[in-house]
Amino acid sequence: MKLLSFEHAGRASWGAVLTTPTGDQVADLGRYLPQYPTLQAYIAAGRLDQAAADAAAAGPSLPLAAIRYLPVITQPEKIVCAIRNYHDHHREVVAAGLDRELSAHPPIFLRVWRSQTAHEGPIVRPHCSDSLDWEGELAVIIGKEGRNISEAQAHAHIAGYSIYNDASIREWQFHAKAIAAGKNFESTGAFGPWMVTADEIAPDRPLALQTRLNGEVMQRTRTDNMIFSVAQQIAYASTIFTLVPGDVIVTGTPGGVGWSKKPPRFMVPGDVVEVEIEAIGVLRNTIVQAD
């Protein structure tokens, strides 16, 4: 099932995507189940196994085309992002001149929720930089609280899967060895369009991923090319802090980022960037200049 957060007529809500003879519709579960005002609250209540029944009972409320998408989880407590988690991306970083070695553990950093934007929302290039780069990634949404989660139990803690464009302001990323400065500008982390519940995607199923800039393919891989698997990333992150429902694990980007090209190529206002992941969908954003 596809679950999403959205806004309609000035009201924020969440719901499920229903396929009907008249086209895709949204079951407005935020209105139908007001005791769960957000998708994150619904996940935390442990109701995902009832999502299909709840959506059927609520029925179609709005055409999908009538909503404004919000980030799938609008205010996650933690957005845990992996660094250089594909072999080809690690190789291109080294080839571009950075002195980096493969880590024995998943290298991570944190994003803040205010850095997010939604499907069909703008990715904003700040005035301080013209090095806005794309990074198409698989996102994993945590469904059950856990600390010191074993790799064997990691998939039992997953609520679902989505798509992330971990867009980066490159020279700010390189201000220090810690890269978070270039990863947290507002409205740069695109997240959506929805979450596909974990029951629809088998654990460790290889998923094709592709990033396109104005229709031109920039990145192409499968998720089984990760250096550290989803389960390894969850286990590692949960050793540091308690993972809670709605936390997001952004699992790293493959080779093909703009910074590594010769000459480098970055996104400019008016560009359209799409990240497509098999079995999930397409995350689409237009680049705009900050006001």
Phi and psi in degrees as a GROMACS rama.xvg file:
@    title "Ramachandran Plot"
@    xaxis  label "Phi"
@    yaxis  label "Psi"
@TYPE xy
-100.121  121.702  LYS-2
-117.227  141.095  LEU-3
-146.642  161.991  LEU-4
-108.066  143.97  SER-5
-155.852  171.999  PHE-6
-129.132  140.474  GLU-7
-146.431  130.496  HIS-8
53.6446  38.3923  ALA-9
79.4409  5.65596  GLY-10
-115.185  125.805  ARG-11
-80.7115  139.517  ALA-12
-155.065  -168.355  SER-13
-152.566  162.646  TRP-14
-175.04  -163.136  GLY-15
-122.907  147.597  ALA-16
-87.9963  125.715  VAL-17
-116.142  133.508  LEU-18
-91.7209  122.221  THR-19
-125.919  166.978  THR-20
-59.9572  -21.2537  PRO-21
-98.8125  9.67931  THR-22
114.436  178.054  GLY-23
-69.9974  133.291  ASP-24
-125.22  164.477  GLN-25
-114.633  127.714  VAL-26
-85.453  115.623  ALA-27
-80.3524  88.4861  ASP-28
-78.1194  -22.3856  LEU-29
-63.9268  -36.3921  GLY-30
-77.8098  -39.7203  ARG-31
-71.1147  -33.6472  TYR-32
-123.468  71.8555  LEU-33
-63.3086  -16.4901  PRO-34
-69.4311  -12.989  GLN-35
-120.799  86.0844  TYR-36
-70.8476  -17.2564  PRO-37
-134.836  160.628  THR-38
-60.1307  -38.0376  LEU-39
-60.7178  -41.5334  GLN-40
-64.9088  -38.4565  ALA-41
-64.5689  -44.4968  TYR-42
-62.1685  -44.1761  ILE-43
-63.3058  -28.1262  ALA-44
-77.3025  -4.75253  ALA-45
73.6607  31.3148  GLY-46
-101.787  8.69445  ARG-47
-59.4206  -31.5198  LEU-48
-70.6501  -9.5725  ASP-49
-105.299  6.11992  GLN-50
-61.4199  -41.9955  ALA-51
-63.4638  -43.0912  ALA-52
-67.063  -40.4143  ALA-53
-64.8151  -41.368  ASP-54
-65.7649  -40.3041  ALA-55
-65.2887  -39.5955  ALA-56
-68.6455  -38.0061  ALA-57
-70.8559  -37.9771  ALA-58
75.1516  167.141  GLY-59
-65.3603  134.92  PRO-60
-115.156  -37.347  SER-61
-143.706  146.818  LEU-62
-64.3681  140.094  PRO-63
-56.1801  -34.8404  LEU-64
-68.8496  -12.7237  ALA-65
-90.4991  -9.47083  ALA-66
-93.2388  161.271  ILE-67
-106.565  120.559  ARG-68
-65.841  145.944  TYR-69
-115.351  160.672  LEU-70
-51.1867  141.14  PRO-71
-50.9172  -51.7725  VAL-72
-108.181  113.557  ILE-73
-73.7843  -35.5242  THR-74
-138.231  65.6317  GLN-75
-64.0102  145.603  PRO-76
-62.0806  -40.8286  GLU-77
-138.189  137.842  LYS-78
-119.015  104.74  ILE-79
-100.208  117.172  VAL-80
-113.779  138.446  CYS-81
-89.8688  147.496  ALA-82
-109.388  132.754  ILE-83
46.4707  58.3464  ARG-84
-102.737  15.2381  ASN-85
-126.142  140.683  TYR-86
-58.8858  -41.3718  HIS-87
-67.9213  -33.8331  ASP-88
-69.6262  -40.2366  HIS-89
-60.104  -43.4788  HIS-90
-64.5429  -39.2779  ARG-91
-71.2731  -31.1635  GLU-92
-64.8443  -44.5119  VAL-93
-65.1741  -42.5826  VAL-94
-63.6684  -28.4176  ALA-95
-80.8151  -3.6289  ALA-96
113.64  -1.81372  GLY-97
-84.754  137.615  LEU-98
-87.4052  93.1245  ASP-99
-131.9  139.059  ARG-100
-113.818  153.647  GLU-101
-61.7922  132.683  LEU-102
-85.123  150.886  SER-103
-78.6034  -14.3472  ALA-104
-133.447  157.591  HIS-105
-63.6187  116.43  PRO-106
-74.6182  132.665  PRO-107
-135.245  162.614  ILE-108
-145.101  170.071  PHE-109
-112.732  138.218  LEU-110
-99.4405  157.226  ARG-111
-101.952  154.189  VAL-112
-66.8459  -27.1854  TRP-113
-69.0389  -11.4869  ARG-114
-82.4022  -1.55669  SER-115
-87.3706  154.962  GLN-116
-137.536  170.313  THR-117
-107.732  170.125  ALA-118
-54.8078  133.646  HIS-119
68.1014  3.27788  GLU-120
-89.2647  169.068  GLY-121
-79.557  141.3  PRO-122
-94.0299  124.334  ILE-123
-99.4738  122.921  VAL-124
-86.6285  121.378  ARG-125
-73.888  161.159  PRO-126
-67.261  -23.3119  HIS-127
-81.2128  0.253805  CYS-128
-156.631  152.071  SER-129
-119.797  18.3168  ASP-130
-106.169  50.798  SER-131
-81.3751  115.783  LEU-132
-114.87  154.133  ASP-133
-92.2276  151.467  TRP-134
-152.788  95.3884  GLU-135
-76.379  132.683  GLY-136
-148.216  152.168  GLU-137
-79.0247  132.613  LEU-138
-109.976  140.117  ALA-139
-119.076  128.901  VAL-140
-102.999  127.449  ILE-141
-76.9115  137.821  ILE-142
-113.619  -16.277  GLY-143
-141.5  135.212  LYS-144
-62.8996  143.252  GLU-145
-167.309  149.63  GLY-146
-132.401  141.441  ARG-147
54.276  48.7992  ASN-148
-74.7274  132.505  ILE-149
-77.4362  157.63  SER-150
-59.3192  -36.3193  GLU-151
-64.9503  -29.5585  ALA-152
-98.7742  -2.23508  GLN-153
-59.9041  -43.7358  ALA-154
-67.2516  -22.0706  HIS-155
-70.3638  -13.0411  ALA-156
-98.8691  5.0583  HIS-157
-95.5221  127.121  ILE-158
-83.2716  -38.796  ALA-159
178.432  -173.573  GLY-160
-129.323  147.571  TYR-161
-146.094  -164.692  SER-162
-125.103  142.607  ILE-163
-133.085  141.084  TYR-164
-113.258  99.8516  ASN-165
-81.9353  61.4947  ASP-166
-59.5833  139.775  ALA-167
-125.526  141.917  SER-168
-96.065  99.3023  ILE-169
-62.4939  -49.5525  ARG-170
-68.9926  -26.6633  GLU-171
-70.9936  -32.4265  TRP-172
-60.6234  -32.8398  GLN-173
-96.03  12.314  PHE-174
-64.0427  -27.3209  HIS-175
-151.05  171.117  ALA-176
-65.5809  -31.3537  LYS-177
-78.1934  124.767  ALA-178
-94.5138  2.67242  ILE-179
-61.034  -27.3886  ALA-180
-58.9272  -40.2563  ALA-181
-82.1192  -0.0307202  GLY-182
-113.069  3.59423  LYS-183
-128.436  15.9487  ASN-184
-62.3702  143.391  PHE-185
-63.7062  142.819  GLU-186
58.9404  43.1526  SER-187
-117.019  -23.5354  THR-188
-93.3045  96.2729  GLY-189
-80.2042  137.792  ALA-190
-143.665  113.424  PHE-191
159.176  -162.164  GLY-192
-77.3293  -21.3144  PRO-193
-151.743  177.106  TRP-194
-106.828  126.096  MET-195
-90.7351  123.317  VAL-196
-63.7573  149.604  THR-197
-62.6498  -23.7138  ALA-198
-67.3214  -14.4122  ASP-199
-95.1459  -9.2517  GLU-200
-129.888  116.154  ILE-201
-62.9992  144.83  ALA-202
-53.4805  133  PRO-203
63.4742  17.4242  ASP-204
-64.562  126.148  ARG-205
-66.9451  128.365  PRO-206
-117.539  132.029  LEU-207
-71.8199  135.437  ALA-208
-126.477  136.701  LEU-209
-143.35  135.405  GLN-210
-114.317  131.605  THR-211
-124.335  138.149  ARG-212
-115.678  114.14  LEU-213
52.2319  38.4533  ASN-214
88.1365  -12.3946  GLY-215
-89.7608  128.982  GLU-216
-71.426  124.68  VAL-217
-108.244  -35.0851  MET-218
-133.164  140.209  GLN-219
-150.066  124.939  ARG-220
-160.552  -175.371  THR-221
-128.07  150.443  ARG-222
-69.5251  -11.9764  THR-223
-79.9179  3.09144  ASP-224
-90.6965  5.39686  ASN-225
-63.5229  149.32  MET-226
-74.076  -48.412  ILE-227
-112.064  126.334  PHE-228
-69.0474  168.487  SER-229
-56.0658  -45.1476  VAL-230
-62.9608  -40.5124  ALA-231
-64.226  -39.2312  GLN-232
-66.962  -41.5981  GLN-233
-64.5281  -45.4125  ILE-234
-60.7534  -43.4753  ALA-235
-66.3932  -49.3794  TYR-236
-60.5708  -38.9374  ALA-237
-73.549  -13.1432  SER-238
-74.0625  -28.9112  THR-239
-84.6669  -47.3316  ILE-240
-144.983  158.818  PHE-241
-68.6739  125.013  THR-242
-83.9909  136.048  LEU-243
-124.617  159.777  VAL-244
-54.5802  132.278  PRO-245
96.6949  -14.6893  GLY-246
-60.2792  150.016  ASP-247
-121.779  130.279  VAL-248
-105.748  116.231  ILE-249
-102.462  116.086  VAL-250
-91.7417  7.47509  THR-251
105.333  158.32  GLY-252
-113.12  149.488  THR-253
-82.3259  -178.372  PRO-254
-64.2244  160.288  GLY-255
110.579  13.1096  GLY-256
-71.4128  156.853  VAL-257
-67.2753  -32.4106  GLY-258
-61.3831  -31.4361  TRP-259
-84.7188  -8.63579  SER-260
-74.4862  158.307  LYS-261
-122.873  105.831  LYS-262
-75.0265  163.624  PRO-263
-57.653  149.712  PRO-264
-129.783  129.576  ARG-265
-126.927  165.843  PHE-266
-79.3989  141.878  MET-267
-126.7  158.852  VAL-268
-53.1933  134.819  PRO-269
99.3104  -19.4262  GLY-270
-66.3469  151.433  ASP-271
-118.426  123.418  VAL-272
-114.775  134.521  VAL-273
-127.65  136.014  GLU-274
-118.212  122.582  VAL-275
-116.751  130.694  GLU-276
-126.576  129.225  ILE-277
-51.3919  138.12  GLU-278
72.996  -2.50124  ALA-279
-115.761  -58.1679  ILE-280
145.843  -151.579  GLY-281
-127.987  128.578  VAL-282
-100.66  120.865  LEU-283
-124.397  135.011  ARG-284
-144.653  149.21  ASN-285
-105.758  140.901  THR-286
-85.892  131.532  ILE-287
-128.62  157.112  VAL-288
-86.5025  141.404  GLN-289
-58.4169  144.141  ALA-290
